[in-house]
């Protein structure tokens, strides 16, 4: 039995080695409001011109804790429960990029690697010696380098772009799973309660079975 | 007052005798290990899936233009909708895990053997209904993997002789997987669980006729049996507590772990995902499908691979009672078979390459080979064990069974069927 368990663990370990062959930069997204809000600013200024975020409304931003007057500035005269749909008509986008830019609401879930994929992709732009911009994570991409990583040469500038990418990915991770923090908080209570209940049930079981001779 | 109410009911409905027969005086072997908790857990998961499913159905909309959005509506806007959905999705995986452990226990201890064949066969029917329900439920979020998984699997019915094309169209309600497929899958996904509940009742009636097997494989003397309540109710509830802790860790902290990234992209009939992978619980069978080079052969092999378990009571020809605890070859075979299942699961999860193809071929041959060899191995093992000498309890039981068989035959010959 012990040998079997060891073998099982080895099997699991080998699967992980297999999955690591993609060269993503693994990150942990921020869940604090300042980082998410700074990511929101990046999204509104850089991404939102072409990309939609259709499952997030302005009201969601207010509920998250973003300043109401700031949200009002973003939405203009649209109602508060309008979702963050794109500013660019599909036909124009199609003409410009050859395809409609995808909605970003679930992007950090929709790729193998999750937030790390999006982060690595945003930073994956580079220039070839003959001046063509490519992306090492997604070579077939239609999106021009949004954060300017391919032209940044100064390390300070690159660090700043990394921070920007990290923030916007944190924001997108929130947008994909807005109840995550609530879920974790509730999870601790539920598991704590269950642990206590299970302990009691164990004592009851012991007690009942002790009657057997 | 209480007694009068119960008396009133008892005159009209066998309440007290039911409680007595099936709970407070239902004899259960006292040596059952925790591996015997999984039947109860499966029953719990059935209730959980139905309960969360009904509430999800109140907010879900079936429709090619509606489903993906309505799932996001549940996840974001419905109060604790995320909790319902994560419990339901994680519950599906947990259901299969629990059922597979339940089956593994049956195989390990030889619980499928006489007189419990009907339990095993009703269980086999339940497994197939569970698989159908899970498969149809997976289409409902209308993501890329939902769509293409349903396309691949419904397409398999093309191998039906003469009517292949017609049957595929009939199943889908359209020439491709479409809105019509989604709505009928939703209707069936809601229906089949209730058939499963009916099947579970049959399974339980059969259980309460033949009673539980036990790790020793020998039917215990009356004094070794204890009433189900309170001994096994408390034990099952404790097991449920442990299960719920593990379940909650997945629901609250890793709910997306078993979800395919492609299913967060709405279904797109114009674009096939890079890889079409079923849920983990179908992987070994999917690997068998892909390991047979010919499509008809692959479909037949996959169907058979699920059904093979049903033949176990016929294939196992050893007269030595019980499973692995009395029979070393059963133990060895069990672990090898389990390893083989993991190998098949690995093959099913990875794209076809020379390496996975080779492992897949070997594992498929081993899978079917192990079933076909069971009659010979079990007979050889029986001879070997008898020659080596059996514990007296086993010999006594075998002699009694042989005598019973002889008596029955004698009675049949004399024309007395009773």
Interface residues (C-beta under 8 A of the other chain):
Chain A: X4 X7 X8 X11 X15 X18 X55 X60 X105 X106 X109 X110 X111 X112 X114 X176 X177 X178 X179 X183 X184 X186 X187 X190 X191 X194 X195 X197 X198 X201 X202 X204 X205 X208 X209 X212
Chain B: X30 X72 X75 X76 X82 X83 X86 X226 X230 X231 X234 X235 X237 X238 X240 X241 X242 X244 X245 X248 X249 X251 X252 X253 X255 X256 X259 X261 X262 X264 X265 X335 X338 X339 X342 X346 X350
